[in-house]
Amino acid sequence: PSMKNQKALTDALRAVGVEVFVMHRDWALKEKWPALTFLAWDSDGCSGVAERYLGYPFYKACWRHDFLIRNHERQGRKKPLMKTVDELFHKDLQSICSGDILCLPGAWIYYAGVRLHWLFTG
């Protein structure tokens, strides 16, 4: 697919909720939707921290964060969209917390971790 189409699909997958993203990721990885297999779906999970926080599946937000970083980098858009991707990561984590006030501080800590990572590694 053209770079224009790759960008459009990446942007569409940035715009949906995290659960819808996970569904598309599952389809692409199982090759049930071949049109999406050209995108970078690999992930290293929640690098250096727990995949679950208080039992909540934070790994889903990590999957989308990795997806967006990798695809934006391939599309030459990583740097201008980094803050947007990190803010979406925070929103995804908050969504996964489902309003649980014990979970929300963990969402902030994970978000702060990615922001600090980019601050020091550029």
C-alpha atoms as a printed R data frame, in Angstrom:
    type eleno elety resid chain resno       x       y      z
1   ATOM     1    CA   PRO     A     1   0.000   0.000  0.000
2   ATOM     2    CA   SER     A     2   1.037   3.575 -0.585
3   ATOM     3    CA   MET     A     3   2.496   5.655  2.230
4   ATOM     4    CA   LYS     A     4  -0.651   7.798  2.078
5   ATOM     5    CA   ASN     A     5  -2.799   4.707  2.764
6   ATOM     6    CA   GLN     A     6  -0.447   3.529  5.519
7   ATOM     7    CA   LYS     A     7  -0.733   6.926  7.204
8   ATOM     8    CA   ALA     A     8  -4.522   6.924  6.845
9   ATOM     9    CA   LEU     A     9  -4.840   3.469  8.434
10  ATOM    10    CA   THR     A    10  -2.452   4.368 11.249
11  ATOM    11    CA   ASP     A    11  -4.422   7.554 11.912
12  ATOM    12    CA   ALA     A    12  -7.701   5.613 11.912
13  ATOM    13    CA   LEU     A    13  -6.305   3.138 14.444
14  ATOM    14    CA   ARG     A    14  -5.148   6.065 16.572
15  ATOM    15    CA   ALA     A    15  -8.693   7.471 16.563
16  ATOM    16    CA   VAL     A    16 -10.566   4.402 17.836
17  ATOM    17    CA   GLY     A    17 -10.830   3.189 21.415
18  ATOM    18    CA   VAL     A    18  -8.130   0.924 22.798
19  ATOM    19    CA   GLU     A    19 -10.400  -2.161 22.773
20  ATOM    20    CA   VAL     A    20 -11.232  -1.628 19.082
21  ATOM    21    CA   PHE     A    21  -7.520  -1.234 18.381
22  ATOM    22    CA   VAL     A    22  -6.803  -4.548 20.159
23  ATOM    23    CA   MET     A    23  -9.473  -6.262 18.059
24  ATOM    24    CA   HIS     A    24  -7.849  -4.974 14.837
25  ATOM    25    CA   ARG     A    25  -4.419  -5.998 16.125
26  ATOM    26    CA   ASP     A    26  -5.672  -9.514 16.818
27  ATOM    27    CA   TRP     A    27  -7.158  -9.726 13.316
28  ATOM    28    CA   ALA     A    28  -3.959  -8.495 11.689
29  ATOM    29    CA   LEU     A    29  -1.710 -10.830 13.682
30  ATOM    30    CA   LYS     A    30  -3.917 -13.805 12.839
31  ATOM    31    CA   GLU     A    31  -4.010 -12.638  9.208
32  ATOM    32    CA   LYS     A    32  -7.778 -12.442  9.263
33  ATOM    33    CA   TRP     A    33  -7.475  -8.983  7.776
34  ATOM    34    CA   PRO     A    34  -4.573  -9.138  5.291
35  ATOM    35    CA   ALA     A    35  -4.953  -5.472  4.360
36  ATOM    36    CA   LEU     A    36  -3.512  -4.582  7.765
37  ATOM    37    CA   THR     A    37  -0.564  -6.992  7.830
38  ATOM    38    CA   PHE     A    38   1.837  -4.475  6.239
39  ATOM    39    CA   LEU     A    39   1.766  -2.307  9.382
40  ATOM    40    CA   ALA     A    40   4.193  -2.871 12.274
41  ATOM    41    CA   TRP     A    41   2.179  -4.743 14.933
42  ATOM    42    CA   ASP     A    42   5.086  -6.048 17.006
43  ATOM    43    CA   SER     A    43   5.380  -4.902 20.600
44  ATOM    44    CA   ASP     A    44   7.747  -5.332 23.484
45  ATOM    45    CA   GLY     A    45   4.846  -4.857 25.875
46  ATOM    46    CA   CYS     A    46   5.215  -2.458 28.761
47  ATOM    47    CA   SER     A    47   9.009  -2.211 28.674
48  ATOM    48    CA   GLY     A    48  10.481  -2.591 32.124
49  ATOM    49    CA   VAL     A    49   7.192  -2.436 34.048
50  ATOM    50    CA   ALA     A    50   4.342  -4.825 34.811
51  ATOM    51    CA   GLU     A    51   1.987  -5.758 31.973
52  ATOM    52    CA   ARG     A    52  -0.888  -5.543 34.452
53  ATOM    53    CA   TYR     A    53  -1.428  -2.968 37.154
54  ATOM    54    CA   LEU     A    54  -3.681  -4.127 39.998
55  ATOM    55    CA   GLY     A    55  -4.966  -6.743 37.564
56  ATOM    56    CA   TYR     A    56  -5.837  -4.197 34.870
57  ATOM    57    CA   PRO     A    57  -4.482  -5.084 31.390
58  ATOM    58    CA   PHE     A    58  -2.203  -2.098 30.832
59  ATOM    59    CA   TYR     A    59  -0.433  -4.141 28.145
60  ATOM    60    CA   LYS     A    60  -3.241  -3.192 25.736
61  ATOM    61    CA   ALA     A    61  -2.267   0.480 25.982
62  ATOM    62    CA   CYS     A    62   1.397  -0.510 25.621
63  ATOM    63    CA   TRP     A    63   0.565  -2.443 22.439
64  ATOM    64    CA   ARG     A    64  -1.072   0.593 20.858
65  ATOM    65    CA   HIS     A    65   1.703   2.915 22.028
66  ATOM    66    CA   ASP     A    66   4.321   0.628 20.422
67  ATOM    67    CA   PHE     A    67   2.207   0.330 17.256
68  ATOM    68    CA   LEU     A    68   1.907   4.084 16.852
69  ATOM    69    CA   ILE     A    69   5.563   4.787 17.646
70  ATOM    70    CA   ARG     A    70   6.799   2.141 15.201
71  ATOM    71    CA   ASN     A    71   4.446   3.076 12.378
72  ATOM    72    CA   HIS     A    72   4.882   6.828 12.778
73  ATOM    73    CA   GLU     A    73   8.640   6.286 12.707
74  ATOM    74    CA   ARG     A    74   8.366   4.277  9.477
75  ATOM    75    CA   GLN     A    75   6.183   7.051  8.054
76  ATOM    76    CA   GLY     A    76   8.584   9.820  9.089
77  ATOM    77    CA   ARG     A    77   6.108  11.260 11.604
78  ATOM    78    CA   LYS     A    78   7.458  10.052 14.951
79  ATOM    79    CA   LYS     A    79   8.857  13.276 16.343
80  ATOM    80    CA   PRO     A    80   5.930  15.604 15.515
81  ATOM    81    CA   LEU     A    81   3.366  13.120 16.868
82  ATOM    82    CA   MET     A    82   5.237  11.838 19.945
83  ATOM    83    CA   LYS     A    83   3.393  13.969 22.513
84  ATOM    84    CA   THR     A    84   0.035  13.114 20.908
85  ATOM    85    CA   VAL     A    85   0.856   9.389 21.054
86  ATOM    86    CA   ASP     A    86   1.957   9.628 24.681
87  ATOM    87    CA   GLU     A    87  -1.216  11.526 25.626
88  ATOM    88    CA   LEU     A    88  -3.299   8.858 23.900
89  ATOM    89    CA   PHE     A    89  -1.366   6.238 25.888
90  ATOM    90    CA   HIS     A    90  -2.436   8.020 29.080
91  ATOM    91    CA   LYS     A    91  -6.071   8.161 27.917
92  ATOM    92    CA   ASP     A    92  -5.951   4.453 27.052
93  ATOM    93    CA   LEU     A    93  -4.593   3.625 30.507
94  ATOM    94    CA   GLN     A    94  -7.314   5.724 32.143
95  ATOM    95    CA   SER     A    95  -9.933   3.975 30.026
96  ATOM    96    CA   ILE     A    96  -8.580   0.590 31.081
97  ATOM    97    CA   CYS     A    97  -8.840   1.715 34.728
98  ATOM    98    CA   SER     A    98 -12.607   2.223 34.228
99  ATOM    99    CA   GLY     A    99 -12.682   4.990 36.848
100 ATOM   100    CA   ASP     A   100 -11.075   2.908 39.617
101 ATOM   101    CA   ILE     A   101  -9.396   5.508 41.843
102 ATOM   102    CA   LEU     A   102  -6.815   2.941 42.950
103 ATOM   103    CA   CYS     A   103  -5.838   2.278 39.321
104 ATOM   104    CA   LEU     A   104  -5.651   5.871 38.058
105 ATOM   105    CA   PRO     A   105  -2.359   6.734 39.852
106 ATOM   106    CA   GLY     A   106  -0.770   3.764 38.058
107 ATOM   107    CA   ALA     A   107  -1.979   5.185 34.741
108 ATOM   108    CA   TRP     A   108  -0.272   8.475 35.555
109 ATOM   109    CA   ILE     A   109   2.967   6.721 36.595
110 ATOM   110    CA   TYR     A   110   3.113   4.716 33.338
111 ATOM   111    CA   TYR     A   111   2.412   7.883 31.333
112 ATOM   112    CA   ALA     A   112   5.065   9.841 33.239
113 ATOM   113    CA   GLY     A   113   7.504   7.012 32.538
114 ATOM   114    CA   VAL     A   114   7.098   7.248 28.768
115 ATOM   115    CA   ARG     A   115   7.312  11.038 28.817
116 ATOM   116    CA   LEU     A   116  10.528  10.898 30.866
117 ATOM   117    CA   HIS     A   117  11.916   8.216 28.563
118 ATOM   118    CA   TRP     A   118  11.496  10.463 25.513
119 ATOM   119    CA   LEU     A   119  12.789  13.487 27.412
120 ATOM   120    CA   PHE     A   120  16.083  11.718 28.092
121 ATOM   121    CA   THR     A   121  16.404   9.640 24.920
122 ATOM   122    CA   GLY     A   122  14.851  12.008 22.387
